[in-house]
């Protein structure tokens, strides 16, 4: 029994369901932009795509267990994300671009993350200790409707989180870790309600985390949950459920351990302890912006549900998200993974944020609404003004700033992008007018505008600004200029290039990169300008003639020196 009263006082009228078509449309508008119509971006995005491209053309099973790119091993300790991208490229028809084919499984994983997060909050809210106060004469929210309203709020909170946008639209192991981590979260949340679904989620989530580059996180999750089941006091689990949980978690944890040991996936990434004020300030700044606007809601939840914090084993709607979220939070502090590690905490933090909604007063909801309307409307206006400046040169100052940041960039007007951006902006105006009007309250309403505003700005960036972002964040412009100099050639020797640059040479340039130290006899040699000093120890300079240098337009530090073999046609 719950010994502490619930702070949630919710009527049946306040748990009206968010229309499914509206929620699905919002998710579609969030998921698709950023996957369609763009080039692979530097650095992690194109590096991961390079490993996938290499695997797609390899038939040796050893290569699939040790992905390399021109003998450069992947430094993430991940396997499954590269496999998924390579399989997608192998299965895709010839008319599908390889980079888009590789993004398809990641797009599905992002959609799966949102779905798993919704169901995790739904089943946490179904727990008896999470339910609102029962009224003396009835009229309180029904358990199912209350759980559905909170699940809507949790999903909206996750979409609204600033740190999710970029990393969830890259083809990197970070998104796979997010997906499988959210599966584990869902499996634990749904365990008392959905035996089969939770079992499948746990048995795929823990090994999936391991194969996606987070074996230690998977083992910690498994160990903590096993310890919780082995100690007395866990509420609302009978003996049969406890035995099933022990078997499932033990199987998932042992499978994760076997995969991590057998494939040598564990990487020692403990960072030196931060000793300066700047280090801690940088870390605090990361937490503040990456988890916005979820972290203030999490603090609000912890304060208003503070009486339940003394019995987290009984109040699993608080204990489980705190446990799941604390592991990546600690990883962010203790390792060099930084924001990519913090990404795994977002679904659990969004779940905690959802439980702030039943405790909001009308004044707080109004404050959130007006702040959100002003904030995202201002940013939408900025994006539109800069786009107009790029297309027309007016206003002059934004146009000059773009010309300075992206020299020689030529804007391209795209009708589909313009129409999509226009429709999204009109939808935002209509939503803002509706939300700031006088309507009956609903729990999820306070997070509709933050989620919609984040989606609007992301969509505008991925439509109106996409040509400029591709120009500034990809290697494509540099490789196009390089191709004008080199032309068609079967291979190029390279020296000092990292995995992102090697992948760009192969994908954008269309040449096979070969190490300059090897036995290759290519006509052209590409050298990173920062590795120029070590070139004489690698090749015989008398055999090469310098031809020129090609810099990436938006970064003068990424310049390639071009050499031609003397006597080559």
C-alpha positions in Angstrom: 0.0 0.0 0.0 1.1 3.6 -0.7 1.6 5.3 2.7 2.0 8.7 1.2 -0.8 10.7 -0.5 -0.4 11.4 -4.2 0.2 15.0 -5.1 -1.7 14.4 -8.3 -5.3 15.8 -8.2 -6.7 15.2 -11.6 -10.3 15.2 -12.9 -11.6 13.0 -15.7 -12.0 16.2 -17.8 -8.3 16.9 -17.6 -7.2 13.5 -19.2 -8.8 13.9 -22.6 -6.7 12.1 -25.1 -4.5 14.1 -27.5 -5.9 13.3 -31.0 -3.9 10.4 -32.5 -3.7 12.0 -35.9 -2.2 15.1 -34.4 0.4 13.1 -32.4 1.4 11.0 -35.4 1.7 14.1 -37.6 3.9 15.8 -35.1 6.2 12.7 -34.8 6.3 12.4 -38.6 7.3 16.1 -38.9 10.0 15.5 -36.4 11.4 12.2 -37.6 11.5 12.6 -41.4 13.3 16.1 -41.8 17.0 15.5 -41.3 17.0 12.1 -42.9 15.8 13.1 -46.4 17.7 15.2 -48.9 20.9 15.9 -47.1 24.5 14.9 -47.5 26.4 12.9 -44.8 27.8 15.4 -42.3 31.1 15.5 -40.6 32.5 14.0 -38.5 30.8 11.1 -36.8 28.0 10.9 -39.3 30.1 10.4 -42.4 32.6 8.2 -40.5 29.9 5.8 -39.5 28.6 5.8 -43.0 32.1 5.0 -44.3 32.3 1.9 -42.2 28.8 0.8 -43.4 29.9 1.4 -47.0 33.0 -0.7 -46.5 31.0 -3.6 -44.9 28.4 -3.5 -47.7 31.1 -4.4 -50.2 32.8 -7.0 -48.1 32.1 -10.7 -48.0 34.6 -11.7 -45.3 32.9 -12.4 -42.0 36.0 -11.2 -40.1 35.5 -7.7 -41.5 31.9 -7.6 -40.1 33.2 -8.4 -36.6 36.1 -5.9 -36.9 34.9 -3.0 -39.1 37.7 -0.9 -40.6 37.9 1.9 -43.1 41.2 1.7 -45.0 42.6 -0.2 -42.0 41.3 2.5 -39.5 39.3 0.6 -36.9 36.1 2.0 -35.6 36.7 3.7 -32.2 33.2 3.3 -30.8 33.2 -0.4 -30.0 29.9 -0.7 -31.9 28.9 -3.4 -34.4 25.2 -3.6 -34.9 24.7 0.0 -36.2 27.2 -0.6 -38.9 25.6 -3.9 -39.8 22.2 -2.4 -40.1 23.4 0.4 -42.4 25.4 -2.1 -44.5 22.4 -4.5 -44.8 20.1 -1.7 -45.8 22.5 -0.7 -48.6 22.8 -4.3 -49.8 19.0 -4.7 -49.8 18.1 -1.4 -51.4 17.4 -1.2 -55.1 20.0 0.5 -57.3 18.0 3.7 -57.8 18.2 4.4 -54.0 21.2 6.5 -53.0 23.5 4.5 -50.6 23.6 7.2 -48.0 19.8 7.4 -47.9 19.5 3.6 -47.8 21.8 3.5 -44.8 19.6 6.1 -43.0 16.4 4.0 -43.3 17.0 1.7 -40.3 18.1 4.7 -38.2 14.9 6.5 -39.1 12.9 3.4 -38.0 15.0 3.3 -34.8 14.1 6.9 -34.0 10.4 6.2 -34.6 10.8 3.1 -32.4 12.4 5.2 -29.6 9.4 7.6 -29.6 7.0 4.7 -29.5 8.9 2.8 -26.7 9.1 6.0 -24.7 5.3 6.6 -24.9 4.5 3.0 -23.8 7.1 3.2 -21.0 5.4 6.3 -19.5 2.0 4.7 -20.1 2.8 1.6 -18.0 4.6 3.6 -15.3 1.5 5.8 -14.9 -0.7 2.6 -14.7 1.1 1.7 -11.5 -1.2 2.1 -8.4 1.2 4.5 -6.6 1.3 6.8 -9.6 -2.5 7.3 -9.8 -4.1 10.5 -8.7 -6.1 11.1 -5.5 -9.5 9.5 -5.5 -12.3 12.0 -4.9 -14.9 11.4 -2.2 -17.9 11.7 -4.6 -16.1 10.4 -7.8 -15.0 12.3 -10.8 -11.3 11.6 -10.6 -9.4 10.5 -13.7 -9.8 6.9 -14.7 -6.5 4.9 -14.6 -6.3 4.2 -18.3 -7.1 7.8 -19.4 -4.7 9.2 -16.9 -1.9 6.9 -18.1 -2.6 7.8 -21.7 -2.6 11.5 -21.0 0.7 11.3 -19.1 2.2 9.1 -21.9 1.3 11.8 -24.4 3.0 14.4 -22.2 6.1 12.2 -21.8 6.4 11.8 -25.6 5.9 15.6 -26.1 8.6 16.3 -23.5 11.0 14.0 -25.3 10.4 15.6 -28.6 10.8 19.1 -27.1 14.2 18.3 -25.7 16.9 20.2 -27.5 19.6 17.6 -27.3 17.6 15.0 -29.1 17.3 16.7 -32.4 20.7 16.4 -34.1 22.0 13.1 -32.7 18.7 11.4 -33.4 19.0 12.2 -37.1 22.6 10.9 -37.6 23.6 7.4 -38.7 25.8 6.8 -35.7 25.9 4.3 -32.9 24.5 6.9 -30.5 21.0 6.6 -32.0 21.2 2.8 -31.8 22.1 3.1 -28.1 19.2 5.4 -27.5 16.8 3.0 -29.2 17.9 -0.1 -27.3 18.2 1.8 -24.1 14.6 3.0 -24.5 13.6 -0.7 -25.2 15.1 -1.7 -21.9 13.3 1.2 -20.2 10.0 0.0 -21.8 10.6 -3.6 -20.9 11.1 -2.8 -17.2 8.1 -0.4 -17.1 5.7 -2.8 -18.8 7.0 -5.9 -16.9 3.9 -6.3 -14.6 1.5 -5.6 -17.4 2.9 -7.1 -20.7 4.8 -10.3 -20.0 5.6 -11.2 -23.6 6.3 -7.7 -24.8 8.5 -6.8 -21.9 10.5 -10.1 -22.2 11.2 -9.5 -25.9 12.2 -5.9 -25.2 14.6 -6.8 -22.5 16.1 -9.8 -24.4 16.7 -7.6 -27.4 17.5 -4.3 -25.6 20.3 -5.4 -23.4 22.3 -7.3 -26.1 21.4 -4.5 -28.6 23.0 -1.9 -26.2 26.1 -4.1 -26.0 26.4 -4.5 -29.8 25.8 -0.7 -30.2 28.8 0.4 -28.2 27.4 0.6 -24.7 28.2 -2.8 -23.1 29.0 -1.4 -19.7 25.6 0.4 -19.6 23.8 -2.8 -20.5 25.6 -4.7 -17.8 24.9 -2.0 -15.2 21.2 -2.0 -16.1 21.0 -5.8 -15.9 22.9 -5.9 -12.6 20.9 -3.2 -10.9 17.6 -4.7 -11.9 18.7 -8.2 -10.8 19.8 -6.7 -7.4 16.4 -5.1 -7.1 14.6 -8.3 -7.7 16.7 -10.3 -5.4 16.1 -8.0 -2.4 12.8 -8.0 -0.6 10.4 -5.1 -0.6 9.6 -4.7 -4.3 5.9 -3.9 -4.5 3.3 -5.4 -6.9 5.4 -8.3 -8.1 4.2 -11.8 -7.1 6.5 -14.8 -6.8 5.9 -16.0 -10.4 6.6 -12.5 -11.8 9.7 -12.3 -9.7 11.0 -15.6 -11.0 10.2 -14.6 -14.6 12.0 -11.3 -14.1 15.1 -13.0 -12.7 15.3 -15.5 -15.7 14.8 -12.8 -18.3 17.2 -10.3 -16.8 19.8 -13.0 -16.1 19.5 -14.3 -19.7 19.8 -10.7 -21.1 22.7 -9.8 -18.8 24.6 -13.0 -19.5 24.1 -12.6 -23.3 25.4 -9.1 -23.1 28.4 -10.2 -21.1 29.2 -13.0 -23.6 28.9 -10.6 -26.6 31.0 -8.0 -24.9 33.7 -10.5 -24.0 33.6 -12.5 -27.2 33.7 -9.5 -29.6 36.0 -7.5 -27.4 33.6 -4.5 -27.2 34.5 -3.0 -23.9 36.5 0.2 -24.1 38.1 1.9 -21.2 36.8 5.5 -21.4 37.2 6.8 -17.9 38.2 10.5 -18.1 40.6 12.3 -15.8 38.7 14.0 -12.9 37.8 17.6 -13.7 39.9 19.9 -11.7 39.3 23.3 -13.1 36.3 25.6 -12.9 36.1 25.8 -16.7 35.7 22.0 -17.0 32.8 22.0 -14.5 31.2 25.0 -16.1 31.3 23.4 -19.5 29.7 20.3 -18.1 27.0 22.3 -16.4 26.4 24.2 -19.6 26.0 20.9 -21.4 23.4 19.6 -18.9 21.5 22.9 -19.0 21.0 23.2 -22.8 21.0 19.6 -23.8 18.2 18.6 -21.4 16.2 21.8 -21.9 13.2 22.0 -21.2 13.0 18.7 -19.4 15.3 19.3 -16.5 13.2 22.1 -14.9 10.2 19.8 -15.1 12.2 16.9 -13.5 13.1 19.2 -10.6 9.5 20.1 -10.3 8.5 16.4 -10.2 11.0 15.6 -7.6 9.8 18.4 -5.4 6.1 17.7 -5.6 6.6 14.0 -5.3 9.3 14.3 -2.6 7.3 12.3 0.0 7.4 9.3 -2.3 11.2 9.5 -2.8 11.8 7.8 0.5 10.3 4.6 -0.9 11.4 4.3 -4.5 11.1 0.6 -4.5 7.3 0.9 -3.9 7.0 4.0 -6.2 8.4 2.6 -9.4 7.1 5.5 -11.5 9.8 7.5 -9.8 12.4 4.8 -9.0 12.6 3.3 -12.4 13.2 6.5 -14.4 15.7 7.7 -11.8 17.6 4.4 -12.0 17.6 4.3 -15.9 18.5 8.0 -16.1 21.2 8.1 -13.5 23.5 5.6 -15.4 24.0 7.8 -18.5 24.2 10.9 -16.3 27.1 9.3 -14.4 28.6 8.2 -17.6 28.6 11.7 -19.0 30.5 12.9 -15.9 32.9 10.0 -15.7 33.8 9.5 -19.3 34.8 11.3 -22.5 31.5 10.4 -24.3 29.9 13.7 -23.3 26.6 14.6 -25.0 26.4 11.3 -26.8 26.3 9.5 -23.5 23.8 12.0 -22.1 21.5 11.2 -25.0 20.5 7.9 -23.3 19.1 9.7 -20.3 16.5 11.7 -22.2 13.7 9.1 -22.3 13.9 8.6 -18.6 14.1 12.3 -17.9 11.1 12.9 -20.2 9.2 10.3 -18.2 9.9 12.1 -14.9 8.9 15.4 -16.6 5.5 13.9 -17.5 4.7 13.4 -13.8 5.1 17.1 -13.2 2.0 17.7 -15.3 -0.6 16.6 -12.8 0.8 19.0 -10.2 0.8 22.1 -12.4 -1.2 25.1 -11.4 -3.0 27.2 -14.1 -0.5 30.0 -13.7 2.5 27.8 -14.3 0.9 26.3 -17.4 0.1 29.8 -18.8 3.7 30.9 -18.1 5.1 27.9 -20.1 2.7 28.7 -22.9 3.5 32.3 -23.4 7.3 31.8 -23.0 7.2 29.0 -25.5 5.1 31.0 -28.0 7.5 34.0 -27.8 10.7 31.9 -27.9 9.9 29.6 -30.8 8.1 32.3 -32.8 11.2 34.5 -32.5 13.5 31.7 -33.7 11.1 30.8 -36.6 11.2 34.5 -37.7 15.0 34.5 -37.5 15.2 31.3 -39.7 12.8 32.8 -42.3 14.7 36.2 -42.3 18.1 34.6 -42.8 16.6 32.4 -45.6 15.2 35.4 -47.4 18.6 37.1 -47.0 20.3 34.1 -48.6 17.9 34.1 -51.5 17.6 37.8 -52.2 20.5 39.5 -50.4 18.0 41.5 -48.2 18.4 42.3 -45.3 22.0 43.0 -46.0 23.5 42.1 -42.6 22.2 38.5 -42.4 23.3 38.0 -46.1 26.8 39.3 -45.2 27.0 37.0 -42.2 26.1 34.0 -44.4 28.6 35.0 -47.0 31.3 35.3 -44.3 30.5 31.9 -42.7 29.9 30.1 -46.0 32.1 31.7 -48.7 31.2 31.0 -52.3 27.9 29.4 -51.3 25.2 29.7 -54.0 21.7 29.4 -52.6 19.3 27.0 -54.4 15.5 27.6 -54.2 13.7 24.3 -53.7 9.9 24.4 -54.0 9.2 21.2 -51.9 11.2 22.6 -49.0 9.6 26.0 -49.3 6.1 24.5 -49.3 6.9 22.2 -46.3 8.3 25.1 -44.4 5.3 27.3 -45.2 2.8 24.7 -44.1 4.7 24.0 -40.9 4.7 27.8 -40.1 1.0 28.1 -40.7 0.3 25.1 -38.5 2.4 26.7 -35.7 0.4 29.9 -36.0 -2.9 28.0 -35.8 -1.6 25.9 -32.8 -0.4 29.0 -30.9 -3.7 30.7 -31.4 -5.6 27.6 -30.2 -3.4 27.0 -27.2 -3.4 30.6 -25.9 -7.2 30.8 -26.3 -9.7 29.7 -23.7 -10.1 25.9 -23.8 -10.7 23.2 -21.3 -7.5 22.1 -19.6 -5.7 18.8 -20.5 -2.6 17.4 -18.8 -0.6 17.3 -22.0 -1.4 20.9 -23.2 1.5 22.5 -21.4 3.9 20.5 -23.5 2.2 20.8 -26.9 3.8 24.1 -27.7 7.4 23.2 -26.6 7.2 20.0 -28.7 5.6 21.7 -31.7 8.0 24.6 -31.4 11.1 22.4 -31.4 9.6 20.4 -34.3 8.9 23.6 -36.2 12.4 25.0 -35.9 14.0 21.6 -36.7 11.8 21.3 -39.8 12.6 24.9 -40.9 16.4 24.2 -40.5 16.1 21.0 -42.5 14.2 22.6 -45.3 15.1 26.3 -45.7 18.6 26.1 -44.4 19.5 22.6 -45.6 21.6 23.7 -48.7 23.6 26.0 -46.5 24.0 23.4 -43.8 25.1 20.8 -46.3 27.6 23.3 -47.7 29.0 24.0 -44.2 28.8 20.6 -42.5 29.6 18.2 -45.3 32.8 17.3 -47.3 30.8 17.4 -50.6 31.9 21.0 -51.7 35.6 20.1 -51.0 35.4 16.9 -52.9 33.7 18.5 -55.9 36.5 21.0 -56.2 39.0 18.2 -55.7 37.4 16.2 -58.5 37.8 19.1 -60.9 41.5 18.9 -60.2 41.9 15.1 -60.2 39.1 13.9 -62.5 38.4 10.2 -62.8 41.0 7.9 -61.4 40.7 4.4 -59.9 42.5 5.2 -56.7 44.2 7.9 -54.7 46.9 7.5 -52.1 46.2 9.3 -48.8 48.3 10.4 -45.9 47.2 11.8 -42.5 43.5 11.6 -43.3 41.0 10.5 -40.6 38.1 8.2 -41.0 35.6 11.0 -41.9 37.9 12.3 -44.7 38.6 8.8 -46.0 34.9 8.1 -46.2 34.4 11.4 -48.0 37.1 10.6 -50.6 35.4 7.3 -51.3 31.8 8.4 -51.3 31.9 12.0 -52.6 35.0 11.6 -54.8 34.3 8.2 -56.1 37.9 7.1 -55.7 39.3 4.1 -53.8 41.6 5.5 -51.0 44.8 3.6 -50.4 47.4 4.2 -47.7 50.5 6.1 -49.0 52.7 3.8 -47.0 51.4 0.7 -48.8 52.3 -0.9 -52.1 49.7 1.1 -54.1 50.8 2.8 -57.3 48.1 5.5 -57.7 48.6 8.6 -59.8 47.5 11.0 -57.1 48.3 11.6 -53.5 46.1 13.5 -51.0 47.8 14.8 -47.8 46.1 16.5 -44.8 47.8 19.8 -44.3 48.3 19.0 -40.6 50.2 15.8 -41.5 52.6 17.5 -44.0 55.6 17.3 -41.7 55.5 13.5 -41.5 55.1 13.1 -45.3 58.9 12.7 -46.1 59.0 9.7 -43.7 56.1 8.0 -45.6 56.7 8.6 -49.3 59.6 9.4 -51.6 59.0 13.1 -52.3 61.1 13.0 -55.5 58.4 10.8 -57.0 55.7 13.4 -56.5 55.0 16.9 -57.8 52.7 19.3 -55.8 49.7 20.4 -57.8 47.7 22.5 -55.4 45.6 22.5 -52.3 41.9 22.3 -51.7 40.3 23.5 -48.5 36.9 22.9 -47.1 35.1 26.2 -47.6 33.9 26.7 -44.0 37.0 25.4 -42.2 40.5 26.5 -43.2 42.1 23.8 -40.9 40.7 21.1 -43.2 42.9 21.5 -46.3 44.1 18.7 -48.5 47.4 19.0 -50.4 47.3 17.4 -53.8 50.3 15.7 -55.3 50.7 14.0 -58.7 53.1 11.2 -59.4 55.9 12.3 -61.7 55.7 10.7 -65.0 52.0 9.7 -64.6 49.7 10.5 -67.5 
